[in-house]
Amino acid sequence: MPTVAIIGRPNVGKSTLFNRLVGQRLALVDDRPGVTRDRREGEANLAGLEFRVIDTAGLEEAEPGSLSDRMRGQTEAAIDEADLVFFLIDARAGVLPADQTFAEEVRRSGKPVLLLANKAEGRSGLDGAYDAFSLGLGDPIPISAEHGEGLGGLIEALVPFFDEEPGAGAERGDKPLRVAIVGRPNAGKSTLVNRLIGSERLLTGPEAGITRDTISVDWRWQDRPVRLFDTAGLRKRARVEDKLEKLSVADALRAIRFAEVVVVLLDATIPFEKQDLSIVDLVESEGRAIVFGLNKWDLVADRPGLLKELQIEAERLLPQVRGAATVPLSGLGGEGLDRLMGAVFSAAEIWSRRVPTARLNAWLSEAVAAHAPPAVSGRRIKIRYMTQVKARPPHFAIFGNQLDALPKAYTRYLVNGLRESFDLPGVPIRLALRTGKNPFEGRRRERE
């Protein structure tokens, strides 16, 4: 099996990642730096990719002959032994001078390197991931070893180093797609889940607010595993006063955060109420793929052209998820269920899509040539480079000068262009602007 060494300065999460890869708590983990001293080895299996992984002590400057120096020797031996190196940084702390020093050391080893920006959960954690481009070790892969986020991107980066593709059963066949059904009270969420699984698993009735707990149900659709989450109805925050209802809402929000695709169930007789729009905003802010289910369609099916009208209305009211599938259905009558699940799996594929950097920059050149960014104080905003830093949802970073002055209208232009050019309908698109530092700024101030 190939050998992978996990290296980096102290307390960046190497042992946590090691435990995640081997599937056991073999390595001690603590907030204090320097817990790991010796090399620890284990066998990892990540989506069918099997390899030997070595956990190492944190790299740091040390006096010759000291304990820290001997620990560093163990780490250097692991690099020599490895076929591939995982170089970890702490995304929340950003790139520190020690990272620069040890990145140069790893580069001199001549071993192939994957740059992992750990602790990148949440938007704040991604900023340090962007800074990691300065290390010159390739595109950073944002991950969270503690929470298991970003492993899909790591798997994609690992595949070229193996003779075989990852086992389809390990990555897709056995892992269920997590789908949350959300909406206002009495939209028919529990009825829909019961009809999908073919069993009266959930309590239903005409009364609003029957569902309190978020209930998960494992199910298979066309031999593909699915985990459905039925959630409590989400009302306006001002109306939620009862403590139990507050807990139910918190449980529903937790289901949204853990879902991959969220079906926003609308009542076709009164669609796109203000609370529906608020729910979509919430799902979009959590970065989940969205499918609209127009429930109770059997009550309005006699109105010709209504579906087209509602699709246009969705585009107007919810431009942030433009192109999301809108599926008419009846949970009570069992109509449109296959169309709904087909749209769910299609949304999951789009949500996980990655665009090659070469294609992105070719598109960026054309987009900027067609519509150049405006000048600021007589200086033209320069957009130089673009890359996709993560999927689930698609997250892109743009590098250039004075990007902090880029108007929101221009970023919307770029986002809409990405959505149309790379077929990304109905998923949130994140765009981060990274402005390079001016090396002469400090000198100018000194002269003044």
Rosetta blueprint (number, residue, H / E / L):
1 M L
2 P L
3 T E
4 V E
5 A E
6 I E
7 I E
8 G L
9 R L
10 P L
11 N L
12 V L
13 G L
14 K H
15 S H
16 T H
17 L H
18 F H
19 N H
20 R H
21 L H
22 V H
23 G L
24 Q L
25 R L
26 L L
27 A L
28 L L
29 V L
30 D L
31 D L
32 R L
33 P L
34 G L
35 V L
36 T L
37 R L
38 D L
39 R L
40 R E
41 E E
42 G E
43 E E
44 A E
45 N E
46 L E
47 A L
48 G L
49 L E
50 E E
51 F E
52 R E
53 V E
54 I E
55 D E
56 T L
57 A L
58 G L
59 L L
60 E L
61 E L
62 A L
63 E L
64 P L
65 G L
66 S L
67 L H
68 S H
69 D H
70 R H
71 M H
72 R H
73 G H
74 Q H
75 T H
76 E H
77 A H
78 A H
79 I H
80 D H
81 E H
82 A L
83 D L
84 L E
85 V E
86 F E
87 F E
88 L E
89 I E
90 D E
91 A L
92 R L
93 A L
94 G L
95 V L
96 L L
97 P H
98 A H
99 D H
100 Q H
101 T H
102 F H
103 A H
104 E H
105 E H
106 V H
107 R H
108 R H
109 S H
110 G L
111 K L
112 P L
113 V E
114 L E
115 L E
116 L E
117 A E
118 N E
119 K L
120 A L
121 E L
122 G H
123 R H
124 S H
125 G H
126 L H
127 D H
128 G H
129 A H
130 Y H
131 D H
132 A H
133 F H
134 S H
135 L H
136 G L
137 L L
138 G L
139 D L
140 P L
141 I E
142 P E
143 I L
144 S E
145 A L
146 E L
147 H L
148 G L
149 E E
150 G L
151 L H
152 G H
153 G H
154 L H
155 I H
156 E H
157 A H
158 L H
159 V H
160 P H
161 F H
162 F L
163 D L
164 E L
165 E L
166 P L
167 G L
168 A H
169 G H
170 A H
171 E H
172 R H
173 G H
174 D L
175 K L
176 P L
177 L E
178 R E
179 V E
180 A E
181 I E
182 V E
183 G E
184 R L
185 P L
186 N L
187 A L
188 G L
189 K H
190 S H
191 T H
192 L H
193 V H
194 N H
195 R H
196 L H
197 I H
198 G L
199 S L
200 E L
201 R L
202 L L
203 L L
204 T L
205 G L
206 P L
207 E L
208 A L
209 G L
210 I L
211 T L
212 R L
213 D L
214 T L
215 I E
216 S E
217 V E
218 D E
219 W E
220 R E
221 W E
222 Q L
223 D L
224 R E
225 P E
226 V E
227 R E
228 L E
229 F E
230 D E
231 T L
232 A L
233 G L
234 L L
235 R L
236 K L
237 R H
238 A H
239 R H
240 V L
241 E L
242 D L
243 K H
244 L H
245 E H
246 K H
247 L H
248 S H
249 V H
250 A H
251 D H
252 A H
253 L H
254 R H
255 A H
256 I H
257 R H
258 F H
259 A L
260 E L
261 V E
262 V E
263 V E
264 V E
265 L E
266 L E
267 D E
268 A L
269 T L
270 I L
271 P L
272 F L
273 E L
274 K H
275 Q H
276 D H
277 L H
278 S H
279 I H
280 V H
281 D H
282 L H
283 V H
284 E H
285 S H
286 E L
287 G L
288 R L
289 A E
290 I E
291 V E
292 F E
293 G E
294 L E
295 N E
296 K L
297 W H
298 D H
299 L H
300 V L
301 A L
302 D L
303 R L
304 P L
305 G L
306 L H
307 L H
308 K H
309 E H
310 L H
311 Q H
312 I H
313 E H
314 A H
315 E H
316 R H
317 L H
318 L L
319 P H
320 Q H
321 V H
322 R L
323 G L
324 A L
325 A L
326 T E
327 V E
328 P E
329 L L
330 S E
331 G L
332 L L
333 G L
334 G L
335 E E
336 G L
337 L H
338 D H
339 R H
340 L H
341 M H
342 G H
343 A H
344 V H
345 F H
346 S H
347 A H
348 A H
349 E H
350 I H
351 W H
352 S L
353 R L
354 R L
355 V L
356 P L
357 T H
358 A H
359 R H
360 L H
361 N H
362 A H
363 W H
364 L H
365 S H
366 E H
367 A H
368 V H
369 A H
370 A H
371 H L
372 A L
373 P L
374 P L
375 A E
376 V E
377 S L
378 G L
379 R E
380 R E
381 I L
382 K E
383 I E
384 R E
385 Y E
386 M E
387 T E
388 Q E
389 V E
390 K E
391 A L
392 R L
393 P L
394 P L
395 H E
396 F E
397 A E
398 I E
399 F E
400 G E
401 N E
402 Q L
403 L H
404 D H
405 A H
406 L L
407 P L
408 K H
409 A H
410 Y H
411 T H
412 R H
413 Y H
414 L H
415 V H
416 N H
417 G H
418 L H
419 R H
420 E H
421 S H
422 F L
423 D L
424 L L
425 P L
426 G L
427 V L
428 P L
429 I L
430 R E
431 L E
432 A E
433 L E
434 R E
435 T E
436 G L
437 K L
438 N L
439 P L
440 F L
441 E H
442 G H
443 R H
444 R H
445 R H
446 E H
447 R H
448 E L
